[in-house]
Amino acid sequence: PSKPPPSIQIAQSEIFDIIQGKRFHILRYIDNNPEEGDAAMEAVVRVATGTGTRAEKPDKKSLKQRKWKSIGHPTCYGRFVPDTEDAKLRDGSYRKPKPGENFEKWMLRVTTKEVGIEVNVQISEFTLQNHKMMLLDLSIMKHKDFQHTRKTVLASASDVACAEVVHTTNRYHWRLVGQRYDVMSWAPDKRNYHEIKGTLNRDYSRQFPNKLRQGETWIAEVLLEKLPLI
């Protein structure tokens, strides 16, 4: 957060040691009390993402409580994912090698690409798409296309936590943790289209927007803000 809370004056290693000492009891309790375990997982998401307290969301709007289960694989016990995740992830079958997949590709897939949202009770870690959380970029927060969501769904949030889903050369994709919203942003293509084979059709050589016909002027109106980029 932009204003982090004061230190609790306890070393992280000691906190981790305490949690590890209680880990078995926590996992057994969740197994015996699944509904309370579901509520606890949703509380973890709220606290970790700053979208509410352990007990409730600050705006009193409660999202539907999901069903959380440990990934169904012997090596993944304690890694809890919600029922909104893919069925192959929840039952652990995503760890099976695909035809022609070598160990390097398999390891990359199962450790960085498959899991969406996860609360790992084994090591007390919350991750989204196996990426650490960060604050949503300020330029996105101030963008006019984002203002409706900012003023409605995120009205009570001072900061918006997100995690990378996938970034490409010209597209950025974040997931707003604890909100169940995704944000995508596209950057202009900086390539020179004159140098890309096949991009220019010589049959259409009229200059834009000066040579538009009367019935085509609406195109320039729609693209008015984008004209400097064309």
C-alpha positions, -999 to 999 in steps of 0.1 A, spaced: 0 0 0 10 36 -4 9 40 34 22 8 49 13 0 85 40 3 111 62 -27 118 48 -52 143 84 -55 156 85 -93 151 110 -108 126 94 -125 96 113 -156 103 96 -159 137 62 -154 122 69 -181 97 81 -204 124 49 -199 144 27 -205 113 46 -237 105 40 -249 140 3 -245 135 1 -256 99 -11 -291 104 -38 -280 128 -50 -253 103 -52 -278 75 -70 -303 96 -95 -277 107 -102 -266 72 -108 -302 61 -133 -307 90 -150 -274 86 -151 -266 48 -176 -237 50 -155 -219 77 -125 -227 56 -141 -210 25 -149 -179 46 -113 -178 59 -99 -180 23 -121 -151 12 -109 -132 42 -73 -138 33 -80 -124 -2 -96 -93 13 -68 -86 37 -40 -94 13 -55 -72 -14 -66 -43 8 -103 -47 -3 -117 -53 32 -110 -66 67 -110 -101 80 -147 -98 88 -162 -78 59 -157 -56 29 -156 -19 37 -184 -11 12 -206 -38 27 -210 -53 -8 -203 -90 -4 -193 -111 -34 -205 -147 -36 -184 -169 -14 -165 -194 -34 -158 -230 -26 -121 -235 -19 -103 -269 -22 -68 -281 -20 -54 -290 -54 -60 -327 -58 -24 -339 -61 -2 -355 -34 24 -328 -38 0 -299 -37 -18 -305 -4 -24 -271 13 -25 -252 -19 -61 -239 -20 -78 -227 -51 -114 -215 -56 -141 -233 -76 -138 -206 -103 -105 -222 -114 -103 -247 -142 -114 -283 -132 -81 -297 -144 -63 -274 -120 -85 -283 -91 -81 -321 -95 -43 -318 -101 -44 -334 -136 -28 -302 -150 5 -316 -137 4 -345 -162 30 -340 -190 16 -332 -224 26 -352 -255 61 -342 -266 66 -319 -236 101 -321 -221 109 -315 -184 118 -278 -189 85 -269 -206 65 -290 -181 82 -272 -151 76 -238 -167 39 -246 -173 30 -260 -139 49 -234 -119 41 -202 -138 11 -205 -161 -15 -229 -149 -25 -217 -114 -47 -186 -112 -56 -174 -77 -41 -195 -49 -37 -194 -11 -8 -216 -1 -12 -226 35 20 -246 34 42 -215 30 16 -188 40 16 -171 6 -10 -155 -16 -4 -155 -53 -23 -147 -85 -13 -164 -117 19 -172 -98 28 -135 -99 33 -113 -69 9 -85 -62 16 -49 -70 -3 -17 -71 -21 -9 -104 -1 17 -124 -11 53 -117 -15 60 -154 -42 33 -156 -59 46 -124 -62 80 -139 -72 69 -174 -106 81 -184 -117 46 -196 -111 33 -161 -129 61 -142 -163 44 -142 -150 13 -125 -128 35 -102 -158 55 -90 -182 26 -86 -167 -8 -78 -134 7 -64 -148 38 -48 -138 28 -13 -103 16 -22 -73 40 -18 -50 17 -37 -58 -11 -62 -38 -43 -59 -33 -63 -91 -11 -91 -105 1 -96 -140 -18 -122 -160 2 -119 -192 21 -91 -209 30 -90 -246 48 -65 -267 18 -41 -270 -7 -55 -245 -7 -55 -207 -32 -77 -188 -37 -74 -150 -61 -90 -127 -75 -69 -99 -71 -92 -69 -101 -94 -46 -123 -76 -71 -128 -102 -98 -121 -77 -126 -94 -77 -153 -78 -47 -168 -62 -47 -203 -41 -18 -218 -28 -16 -253 2 4 -264 6 18 -299 24 -4 -324 57 14 -330 66 -6 -361 68 13 -394 40 -2 -414 57 9 -447 84 -16 -439 60 -45 -432 53 -66 -463 17 -68 -472 4 -41 -449 -1 -15 -477 -28 -22 -503 -19 -2 -534 -56 -4 -546 -65 20 -517 -42 50 -519 -65 78 -507 -50 99 -480 -66 98 -445 -85 119 -434 -83 145 -461 -95 123 -489 -125 108 -472 -158 108 -491 -188 125 -476 -203 92 -463 -170 83 -447 -165 113 -424 -178 94 -394 -147 73 -395 -125 104 -388 -149 115 -360 -146 81 -343 -108 81 -346 -104 118 -338 -83 111 -307 -62 85 -325 -53 106 -356 -19 116 -342 -10 80 -340 -22 70 -375 
